Amino acid sequence: MSGTSMTLRAWLLMLPLLVVMIAVIGWPLFDTARLSFTDARLVGTEGNYVGTSNYVRMLSSSTFERTLVTTALFAIISVAAELVIGVLAALLLNQEFRGRFLLRALMILPWALPTVVNATLWRLIYNPEYGALNAALTQIGLLDAYRSWLGEPGTALAALIVADCWKNFPLVALIGLAALQAVPRDVIAASLVDGAGAFNRFRYVIMPYIAGPLLVALVLRTIEAFKVFDIIWVMTRGGPANSTRTLSILVYQEAFSFQRAGSGASLALIVTLLVTVLAVGYAALVRKVAGSNM
């Protein structure tokens, strides 16, 4: 069979999937792009053509700038903390000790919980009247009075980052643990014979084997953190004083709360473009790391 026939057969086999992708992804994306050039007030209405004014207004607004900074802070800090905690947890669970399998099973629970359930649990923990965090800190003498952790602009974002880390660090830990299982034992034994300390052993022996899988975890978590919506919406709805409002929440408010469907659609496409740039950049980095390890 010639190469042309095989290529044609491959495209025919992929045709049902392509049709589904165009229907599920392509058409909504096209309709959102069309809507972004109008002044439509409600989703599904036509509106009048206004050109790129929606994009200019959103990109030049101080609200977009502040929200972008908040989103970037949330993504950078939460992903960095999840990587550090996840790698440490993976190193711990890779050791031989009694109860290791039970601890591995328990570690999966935060990640397995639905995000809404996780957010509700942490909102109860942070409750200013009967929250467990306030009770614990006052009992050990670190606080004189209960605080509203989610009601103060100075602490709300940090509280959300803690909740997000608790929810998602098990994913990094599981990926890291799977990578650690592939590290040759004789290489580790040789490093011990050579007198390598724990830090040098991790840096020069273990890290080259787990760098690729950890990079995949970094890609997944960064993209998810950049477009985060559910955990913040359940816990703070972007408050107080918009101190925890992210780009996804701003899109929701523009399109549905303020009923500015046109500007909401333009902002949604801006967020999509930013996430796409992140994904392409990370994909290039993954290929570079994979190529250097071959």
C-alpha positions in Angstrom: 0.0 0.0 0.0 1.4 3.4 -1.0 2.1 6.2 1.4 -0.7 8.3 0.0 -3.3 5.6 0.5 -2.1 5.1 4.1 -2.3 8.8 4.8 -5.8 8.9 3.3 -6.9 5.9 5.4 -5.5 7.6 8.5 -7.5 10.8 7.9 -10.6 8.8 7.3 -10.2 6.9 10.6 -9.7 10.2 12.4 -12.6 11.9 10.7 -15.2 11.1 13.4 -12.9 12.5 16.0 -12.3 15.6 14.0 -16.0 16.1 13.5 -16.6 15.8 17.3 -13.7 18.2 18.1 -15.0 20.8 15.6 -18.5 20.6 17.0 -17.5 20.6 20.7 -14.5 23.0 20.5 -14.3 24.7 17.2 -17.9 26.1 17.0 -18.0 27.4 20.5 -14.6 29.1 20.1 -15.7 30.6 16.8 -19.0 31.9 18.3 -17.1 33.3 21.3 -14.8 35.1 18.9 -17.7 36.5 17.0 -19.4 37.7 20.2 -16.2 39.4 21.4 -16.5 42.0 18.6 -20.0 43.1 19.6 -21.6 45.0 22.5 -24.0 42.1 23.3 -25.5 42.4 26.8 -26.6 38.8 27.1 -25.0 35.5 25.9 -26.9 34.3 22.8 -27.9 37.8 21.6 -26.5 39.4 18.5 -25.4 42.9 19.6 -23.8 45.6 17.5 -20.4 45.3 15.9 -17.9 47.4 17.9 -14.6 46.1 16.4 -11.7 45.7 18.8 -13.0 48.2 21.4 -13.8 45.3 23.9 -10.2 44.1 23.7 -8.7 47.6 24.0 -10.9 48.4 27.0 -10.1 45.2 28.8 -6.4 45.3 28.2 -6.1 49.0 29.1 -8.2 48.7 32.3 -6.6 48.7 35.8 -9.0 45.9 36.8 -7.4 43.6 34.2 -3.9 44.5 35.3 -4.7 43.9 39.0 -6.5 40.6 38.2 -3.6 39.4 36.1 -1.1 40.1 38.9 -3.4 38.2 41.4 -3.7 35.3 39.0 0.1 35.2 38.4 0.8 35.3 42.1 -1.6 32.5 42.9 -0.2 30.3 40.1 3.5 30.9 40.8 3.3 30.5 44.6 0.9 27.6 44.7 2.7 25.6 42.0 6.1 26.2 43.5 4.8 25.1 46.9 3.1 22.0 45.4 6.3 21.0 43.6 8.4 21.3 46.8 5.9 19.6 49.1 5.2 16.9 46.4 8.8 16.1 45.9 9.5 15.8 49.6 6.4 13.6 50.0 7.5 11.4 47.1 11.0 11.0 48.7 9.4 10.1 52.0 7.0 7.5 50.5 9.8 6.0 48.5 11.5 4.9 51.7 10.9 1.5 53.3 9.0 1.8 56.6 6.0 0.2 58.2 2.7 1.6 57.1 4.0 3.0 53.9 1.2 1.6 51.8 -1.5 3.1 54.1 0.2 6.5 54.0 0.3 6.3 50.2 -3.4 5.6 50.1 -4.2 8.4 52.6 -2.2 10.9 50.6 -4.4 10.4 47.5 -7.6 11.5 49.5 -7.1 15.3 49.1 -6.6 15.0 45.4 -9.5 12.6 45.0 -11.9 14.9 46.8 -14.1 17.1 44.5 -12.8 20.7 44.5 -16.1 22.1 45.8 -15.9 19.7 48.8 -12.3 20.7 49.4 -13.1 24.4 49.3 -16.1 23.9 51.7 -13.9 22.1 54.2 -11.3 24.8 54.1 -13.9 27.5 54.4 -15.1 25.8 57.6 -11.5 25.6 58.9 -11.0 29.3 58.3 -14.4 30.3 59.8 -13.9 33.4 62.0 -16.3 32.2 64.7 -15.7 28.4 65.1 -12.9 27.5 62.7 -10.4 24.9 63.6 -7.5 27.1 62.6 -8.4 29.9 64.9 -9.1 27.5 67.8 -5.7 25.7 67.3 -3.7 29.0 67.1 -5.4 30.6 70.1 -4.9 27.4 72.2 -1.2 27.3 71.6 -0.9 31.1 72.2 -0.1 32.3 68.7 -3.3 34.3 68.4 -5.0 36.5 71.0 -8.4 36.6 69.2 -10.1 34.8 66.3 -9.4 36.2 62.8 -11.4 36.3 59.6 -8.8 34.7 57.4 -10.9 34.8 54.3 -12.4 38.3 55.2 -9.1 40.2 55.2 -7.4 41.2 51.9 -4.0 40.6 53.5 -4.6 37.0 54.3 -7.3 35.8 51.9 -5.0 35.0 49.0 -2.5 33.1 51.2 -5.4 31.1 52.7 -6.6 30.1 49.2 -3.0 29.1 48.2 -2.8 26.8 51.3 -6.1 25.2 50.4 -5.1 24.7 46.8 -1.7 23.2 47.7 -3.4 20.7 50.1 -5.7 19.7 47.3 -3.1 19.3 44.5 0.3 18.4 46.0 -0.6 14.7 46.0 -0.7 14.8 42.1 3.0 16.0 42.1 3.9 13.4 44.8 2.4 10.6 42.8 4.2 11.6 39.6 7.4 12.0 41.5 7.0 8.7 43.3 6.4 6.9 40.0 9.6 8.5 38.6 11.6 7.5 41.7 10.6 3.9 41.2 12.5 4.0 37.9 15.8 5.2 39.4 18.3 2.3 39.2 19.1 1.0 42.7 22.7 0.2 41.7 23.3 3.9 40.8 22.1 5.0 44.2 24.2 2.3 45.9 27.3 3.4 43.9 26.7 7.0 45.1 26.5 5.8 48.7 29.8 3.9 48.2 31.4 7.1 46.8 30.3 9.0 49.9 27.7 11.3 48.4 25.6 13.1 50.9 21.8 13.2 50.9 21.7 16.6 49.0 24.3 15.7 46.4 22.7 12.3 45.9 19.4 13.9 45.2 20.9 16.7 43.0 23.2 14.6 40.8 21.8 11.1 40.9 18.0 11.2 41.5 17.1 14.6 40.0 18.1 13.7 36.4 15.7 10.8 36.4 12.7 12.6 37.8 13.2 16.0 36.1 11.1 15.0 33.0 8.1 13.7 35.0 8.2 16.7 37.3 8.2 19.0 34.3 5.0 17.4 33.1 3.5 18.0 36.6 4.7 21.6 36.4 3.0 22.0 33.0 -0.3 20.5 34.2 -0.4 22.4 37.5 0.6 25.8 36.1 -2.1 25.7 33.4 -4.7 24.6 35.9 -3.6 27.2 38.5 -3.7 30.0 35.9 -7.3 29.3 35.0 -8.4 28.5 38.5 -12.1 29.3 39.3 -14.0 26.8 41.4 -12.0 26.8 44.7 -11.8 30.6 44.8 -15.4 31.1 43.8 -16.6 28.7 46.6 -14.4 30.2 49.3 -14.3 33.9 48.6 -16.1 34.7 45.3 -13.1 36.9 44.4 -13.3 39.0 47.6 -12.7 40.7 49.9 -12.3 43.9 48.0 -11.5 41.8 44.9 -8.2 40.8 46.5 -8.6 37.1 45.3 -10.3 37.8 42.0 -8.6 35.8 39.2 -9.0 36.1 35.4 -11.5 33.3 35.2 -13.7 34.9 37.9 -13.4 38.3 36.1 -14.6 36.5 32.9 -17.6 35.1 34.8 -18.5 38.5 36.3 -18.2 40.4 33.0 -20.3 37.9 31.1 -22.9 36.9 33.7 -22.9 39.1 36.7 -22.5 42.4 34.8 -24.2 41.0 31.7 -21.6 42.3 29.3 -21.3 39.3 27.1 -19.2 41.0 24.5 -16.4 42.1 26.8 -16.7 38.9 28.7 -16.1 36.9 25.5 -13.1 39.1 24.6 -11.6 38.6 28.0 -12.2 34.8 27.7 -10.3 34.8 24.5 -7.4 36.8 26.1 -7.2 34.2 28.9 -7.3 31.4 26.3 -4.5 33.0 24.4 -2.4 33.4 27.6 -3.0 29.7 28.5 -2.1 28.7 25.0 1.2 30.6 25.1 2.0 28.9 28.5 1.2 25.5 27.0 3.3 26.0 23.9 6.2 27.3 25.9 6.0 24.4 28.3 5.7 21.9 25.4 8.9 23.3 23.9 10.6 23.0 27.3 9.4 19.4 27.7 10.8 18.5 24.2 14.1 20.2 25.0 14.4 18.3 28.3 13.4 15.0 26.7 15.9 15.5 23.9 18.7 16.2 26.3 18.0 13.0 28.2 18.1 10.8 25.1 
